[in-house]
């Protein structure tokens, strides 16, 4: 709020009630006016050049619509406790689709991509994975800045995705992969909220 008051490029929006992640993301997408969309969680830390690096990559590599990066995990005090390397090799990305989300939600994407795919679907907890699978089955390309650790994800806080891992998350993961396989065969899927 303080930053928005001092810089007219910053727009602050608040939901009147908790809409949950998917509806909030789609609302934000509808309000965004730029060519690119960058996401991050409120208590994570972004490298100062993260957006610049990703915009430059997409500007220089027009065949890609979305780019992610590798990231480091930190605890609630900011101490590094691990890291995740997200690969750039297209064959590895496709081969890993069934097992893992090949790019973390902290990607930068063309706004036109969100418009073409109608934003996120109401599949809370795996909405990012579903989005990447829909990209893949629709012929859009994504990659990662493999050796660039441009993001520090905070683990261990209440409400963090890490606290929701478990059987429900695995079931949802399997469900959206099943939808992906349906799209590959029939060009549509049986998604239902």
C-alpha positions, -999 to 999 in steps of 0.1 A, spaced: 0 0 0 29 23 9 46 15 -24 14 20 -44 9 54 -28 44 65 -40 46 49 -74 16 51 -98 29 20 -117 19 -1 -87 -18 -10 -84 -31 -26 -52 -62 -47 -53 -79 -66 -25 -106 -91 -25 -136 -82 -4 -137 -118 8 -113 -147 4 -118 -161 -31 -91 -187 -27 -62 -191 -51 -77 -199 -85 -104 -172 -85 -79 -147 -71 -54 -155 -98 -80 -152 -126 -92 -119 -111 -56 -106 -112 -52 -118 -147 -83 -99 -158 -69 -67 -141 -34 -70 -156 -26 -47 -184 10 -57 -193 24 -80 -220 38 -104 -193 25 -119 -161 49 -127 -132 38 -145 -101 52 -149 -66 39 -156 -31 38 -129 -6 65 -140 18 89 -155 -7 119 -136 -19 126 -128 -56 161 -120 -69 162 -84 -80 168 -93 -116 144 -122 -118 118 -105 -140 144 -88 -161 162 -121 -168 129 -138 -178 116 -110 -200 150 -109 -218 148 -146 -224 112 -145 -238 122 -115 -260 152 -134 -274 134 -167 -277 101 -160 -293 92 -197 -296 86 -199 -258 55 -185 -241 65 -191 -205 98 -194 -187 105 -206 -151 137 -208 -131 154 -229 -105 149 -219 -69 162 -222 -34 141 -232 -4 144 -211 28 129 -216 62 107 -191 81 139 -173 92 154 -170 57 180 -197 61 186 -218 30 174 -254 35 175 -268 -1 172 -261 -38 153 -273 -68 168 -273 -103 142 -270 -130 155 -282 -163 155 -265 -197 159 -296 -219 126 -300 -238 128 -338 -239 133 -340 -201 104 -316 -195 80 -337 -215 93 -370 -201 89 -357 -165 53 -345 -170 36 -375 -153 58 -374 -122 65 -337 -114 55 -302 -123 83 -293 -147 83 -255 -139 73 -238 -106 45 -213 -105 70 -185 -102 73 -183 -139 69 -154 -163 44 -159 -191 29 -139 -220 -4 -125 -210 -17 -137 -244 -10 -173 -233 -34 -169 -203 -60 -155 -226 -57 -183 -251 -60 -209 -223 -87 -190 -204 -66 -186 -173 -65 -212 -145 -91 -239 -139 -107 -245 -105 -84 -273 -95 -69 -258 -63 -35 -272 -53 -26 -283 -88 -38 -253 -109 -2 -246 -120 4 -282 -131 -29 -283 -150 -20 -250 -167 14 -265 -179 -3 -297 -191 -29 -276 -210 0 -256 -225 17 -288 -236 -14 -304 -252 -22 -271 -270 13 -269 -285 27 -240 -265 63 -242 -253 79 -234 -219 113 -239 -204 133 -229 -174 164 -208 -168 181 -239 -154 212 -225 -138 195 -193 -126 183 -194 -90 161 -163 -91 137 -172 -64 136 -182 -27 105 -201 -17 97 -200 20 88 -234 35 73 -242 68 47 -214 71 11 -220 78 -9 -222 45 21 -230 24 16 -257 -3 42 -278 15 17 -283 44 -9 -296 20 12 -324 4 -3 -357 8 -29 -381 -6 -53 -354 -18 -25 -336 -37 -14 -368 -53 -50 -376 -63 -54 -342 -79 -20 -346 -96 -32 -379 -111 -66 -363 -121 -51 -335 -141 -26 -359 -158 -56 -380 -168 -72 -349 -183 -40 -343 -202 -41 -378 -216 -77 -373 -227 -68 -341 -245 -40 -359 -264 -65 -385 -276 -97 -364 -281 -86 -328 -282 -108 -321 -252 -111 -334 -216 -138 -343 -191 -129 -316 -165 -155 -308 -140 -153 -287 -109 
